[in-house]
Amino acid sequence: MAQYDYDLFVIGGGSGGVRAARVAAALGKRVALAEEFRFGGTCVIRGCVPKKLYVYASQFPEHFEDAAGYGWTVGEAKFDWKTLVANKEREISRLEAIYKRNVEGSGGETIHSRAVLVDSHTIRIVDENRTVTADQILIATGGRAAAHPALPGHEHCIYSNEVFDLPELPKAIMIEGGGYIAVEFANIFHGLGVETTLVYRGKEILSRFDMDLRRTLHETMEQKGIKILLHSVSEDVSKRAGGRLEVTLNTGQKLTVDQVLLAIGRTPNTENLGLEAAGVEMNKQGAIVVDSYSRTTVGNIWAVGDVTNRVQLTPVAIHEAMCFVETAFRDNPTEPDHDCIPTAVFSQPEIGTVGLSEDDAAKRFKHLEIYRTSFRPMRHTLSGRQEKMMMKLVVDGDTRLVLGAHVLGPDAGEMAQLLGITLKAGLTKDDFDRTMAVHPTAAEELVTMYKPTYLVKDGARVEN
Ligand SMILES: Cc1cc2nc3c(=O)[nH]c(=O)nc-3n(C[C@H](O)[C@H](O)[C@H](O)COP(=O)(O)OP(=O)(O)OC[C@H]3O[C@@H](n4cnc5c(N)ncnc54)[C@H](O)[C@@H]3O)c2cc1C
């Protein structure tokens, strides 16, 4: 091993790369980590963290409105975008420093440069114009927003990277896409007072989520004033006098907005990385092909996180990194477990979900029991807000196993974390029934739905 400069060289200082570098260095391995932009990666710098801060910012107008029913008189409220951007920057810079420090504190070396492969054991530190060697190499270069070069006027559009640092808050925005990033930003901008239109080519936003959640969220977003145009795609974006943008949709409809945000998918960062030179294979989407242990087609080169395009979430990248360290450095081969991943959409209202949707469960199980409730949460009683909360359990009618749990409403993401434990543990509906409610909460509904709302037999809904 000593013939190499390092035991492990990690390319990419995001969620997966930082965790792997830190844990391997703490084991006493000689580790270096190269990051070309900012330590912390997408999640910390231009993903989960700033996004959630902006979600909080965008919720205040509703809190101010709701306060009246509780006896408060709130004076004139004003929002300053530049203050939010500056405060966000301060927070992510703090986290960035912690991420870097954590690697160094564990004994790893951090390098601020782009790094590319020269061959299976050699890495070029591009900005320093030198090469180093490593026994094992981990590629954790993540992904980026998919560009749309075929769209005339695409150069006028922005992507999720730019959206956090816009010089001005737009008066009107069009967001194209139906995934969680598009939906979250539609809610953020609407909450901040921006006239918001969400344009999506599919038949309903948020494919892969339970249809009940998708429809109910769609309705609620429209009730709040967000325009949602389905079966629609933009065909042209033109700049008009005064700098505004005119978007022409496939339906012939024209929208005049200040910004167009394209959130139409993510592309793995694999270009010009020297993968071909090292013999690392990619699939048609440009993602690195790995086996169930995250090993690439080259024995000593591994890949974790978004660059492998398995499940694009921060906790998954971190988990894959931990499994990689177990496998490569602790003589304990460990496959990442991608089953039953709880997740949230920080829309308004929020989605928290784990396990199978009703439609997916119906394809795999003959008898389903569906427990569903929709109610006005207590916090909305005095406020007068009409928004409903929805909860749904999808249960295998034969074994009573809870296959899916879906929540739409305040704190749904927090609930999904705990529901994730129950589904991972393979608990049954009887376990839910035996659990004492916490009163008064919204979550207590999850353990007090005793009778199925309806059944699904051989894929068809049967009233109970
Ligand atoms: C707007 C947005 C919101 C999101 N919200 C959530 C959320 O709420 N919850 C959640 O779980 N996930 C969320 N995600 C997804 C999450 O950010 C990613 O799944 C996660 O960051 C993936 O981690 P990673 O380590 O694979 O890659 P990344 O975090 O992307 O890190 C890769 C790093 O590699 C660097 N790099 C690339 N090439 C090179 C090179 N050649 N040399 C050196 N460095 C290089 C990049 O600069 C980057 O810092 C969100 C993503 C976006 C875009």
The ligand as an ORCA input file, in Angstrom:
! r2SCAN-3c Opt
* xyz 0 1
  C     -32.551     22.169     -4.888
  C     -32.254     20.831     -4.254
  C     -32.906     20.466     -3.092
  C     -32.638     19.252     -2.496
  N     -33.311     18.932     -1.348
  C     -33.061     17.742     -0.748
  C     -33.717     17.400      0.460
  O     -34.555     18.159      0.975
  N     -33.413     16.226      1.050
  C     -32.496     15.356      0.503
  O     -32.242     14.293      1.077
  N     -31.864     15.648     -0.660
  C     -32.121     16.817     -1.288
  N     -31.458     17.130     -2.445
  C     -30.532     16.128     -3.035
  C     -29.163     16.143     -2.337
  O     -28.649     17.452     -2.342
  C     -28.228     15.190     -3.055
  O     -28.831     13.916     -3.133
  C     -26.893     15.044     -2.319
  O     -26.259     16.285     -2.193
  C     -25.984     14.060     -3.064
  O     -24.731     14.010     -2.433
  P     -23.432     13.601     -3.276
  O     -22.334     13.455     -2.284
  O     -23.731     12.468     -4.168
  O     -23.153     14.829     -4.256
  P     -23.055     16.383     -4.022
  O     -23.576     16.793     -2.708
  O     -23.642     17.003     -5.242
  O     -21.496     16.661     -3.989
  C     -20.681     16.492     -5.117
  C     -19.516     17.462     -5.012
  O     -18.517     17.096     -5.944
  C     -17.925     18.269     -6.455
  N     -17.263     17.900     -7.718
  C     -17.851     17.492     -8.866
  N     -16.911     17.141     -9.761
  C     -15.710     17.326     -9.161
  C     -14.362     17.117     -9.570
  N     -14.055     16.614    -10.757
  N     -13.375     17.426     -8.699
  C     -13.650     17.923     -7.478
  N     -14.911     18.121     -7.036
  C     -15.928     17.813     -7.857
  C     -19.096     19.227     -6.594
  O     -18.643     20.570     -6.622
  C     -19.893     18.902     -5.347
  O     -19.550     19.738     -4.269
  C     -31.688     18.358     -3.067
  C     -31.025     18.721     -4.243
  C     -31.298     19.943     -4.836
  C     -30.584     20.320     -6.098
*
